[in-house]
Amino acid sequence: MQNYLRCKSCGYDMYGPEYLSNTIDPFAYSSDSYYPPTALLNLSTKPDNQIECPYCHTTGNWSH
């Protein structure tokens, strides 16, 4: 899982807690199985084309 995105439209940098709150979909994965935290993050991360920039509200225009 990456931990940083930059909007190609406005140059906004998203990282840290803001990155997690915008890229993790808590409903993407549901199971009773145990997974390490990093595996759960990888399974629950939204694709880049579904993430909206909180600054310019462009969706899916990110670089890594």
N, C-alpha and C positions, 0 to 999 in steps of 0.2 A: 504494500500500500504506500502510495506517495503521501507526502504531507505538505504539499505546496501547490498552488495553482495561480496563474497570472491571466487576467482577462485580456484577450487580444484586442478588444474594442476600446477599453479605457485605460488599461495598464494596471488595474487594481490588483494588489497582491492579497491572496487569501491564504492564511496559514494558522497554525495553532488551534485554539478552541473554536475559533470562527470557522476554520476549515472543517473540523469535525462536525460542527452543528449543521453545516450546509451540505455536506457530502454523505453523511451516514443516514441511511433509511432504516429506522429501527424495526420496520415491519417487513423488510426484504427477506429476512431469514427467521424461521421459527422452528425450533426443534427442542426436544428434551435432552439431546446428546450434549456432552461436555466438549467444548472447544476452547483452546487457549484464546486470550483476548485478541491477539494479533490475527488469528484465523477468523474470529467473528467480525473484526473490522473489515477484513478482505471480503468476506461473504456479504456484508451489508453495505458496501460502498456503492453509491449510485454511479452510473456511467457519466463521463464528462458531458455528454450531450443533454443530460437532464439537470445539470447544475446551473442555477441562475446567479449572475453576478449581483451581490447586494448593493453595489454602487450604481451601475448603469442599467441593471435589470435585463441584460442580454443573456440568453440561454445558450449554452453549449459552445461557447467560443473561448476555449481555454488553451493555454500552453503550460508545459510542465517545467 
